[in-house]
Amino acid sequence: METNLLFNNTEIAFKLKSDAELERAYFLFKMIANEPLVRIGTAVTKFALNLNLPVEGLIRSTVFDHFCGGVSEKDCMNTVDALYEANVHSVLDYSVEGKEDEKQFDKTVDKIVELTKFAKNKKAMPFSVFKPTGLGRFELWRKKTENEKLTQEEEAEWDRIVERYETVCKAADDCGVSLLVDAEESWMQGAADELCEQMMEKYNKERVVIFNTLQCYRWDREEYLLDLHKKAKEKGFRLGFKVVRGAYMEKEHERAEENGYPTPICASKKDTDDNFNKVAKYILDNLETITLYLGTHNEVSCYLAMEIIKAKGLDKNDDRVWFGQLYGMSDNISYNLASEGFNVSKYMPFGPVKDVMPYLIRRAEENTSVAGQTSRELLLLKKERKRRGIL
């Protein structure tokens, strides 16, 4: 099948959705397309949850079940198995955000290790994942990144973060599972990058265990990649990178303006796209030492990667190249790539409804602000409704 037709196949894209689930998706994306409605809806939802009003059932049956796998890993398993039958793997993402105490950080480590051990014997789950701020306070990451002097207590706190990293990385290595480390805001990312590099140097000897994330809406990420690749070749370890566009643009611009430094974000959407595609191409040209996880909802970037894979004569399921999308989005990319034999996974958030709400609100806001994404989802859903004869 030609690539320009591949992602338009809605029969394959939505084959796992019942008519009712298709209608729910159509309803949700119509709501998300309305920016004022998203703002009002998120405010009302936060208010209702803070007052412990009985709205969790409504949230669960609508936005939560569309974008999340369940409230626990066990709750996700039916969905994980259904996806795997369609040749789509799952990355279970414990998406509890905004908790900043040592007890919660240790609990998150336990959850990541538990998921990693579970994935050891489940082919449908080749990756574990975590956010650096899930293992330590954001402010400490910032101070470390900006080279501020730490107090004695903060030094001890940082040592605990390093221990947590070591714990989850060793678990991934022991279990033969790969570990994706998400990227966050630029003003905490330097310390996260440095720690991730240390773990790569230690664990990425025979195979790629640890993947860092490159947010390509940052104009400095190509240079960072080239410098680290040179260092890795000199020291004899491999690199793993999840390549994404990025998720904190408004915050980045605002902070840069407030603090009087140049924005770290590319000047335009085109510059971001070009940066993303250049970074992806560089990794695809260096697969002997770098493994790629291409995290994108952009069809053009997927086409370009597919063309490079074909031109190089690589197997479609070469284990050094993965495509990834978020659960509940871009099914036309995920399922059609999988049907063609490429390695595909879905990021599948899970956790208690109230705790996962910050993630869901971010998803809604991002979908509203990304030009074309929501309208593309709606167009495909409308096409599939028509194909099924749903009025």
Disulfide bonds with the S-S distance in Angstrom:
none
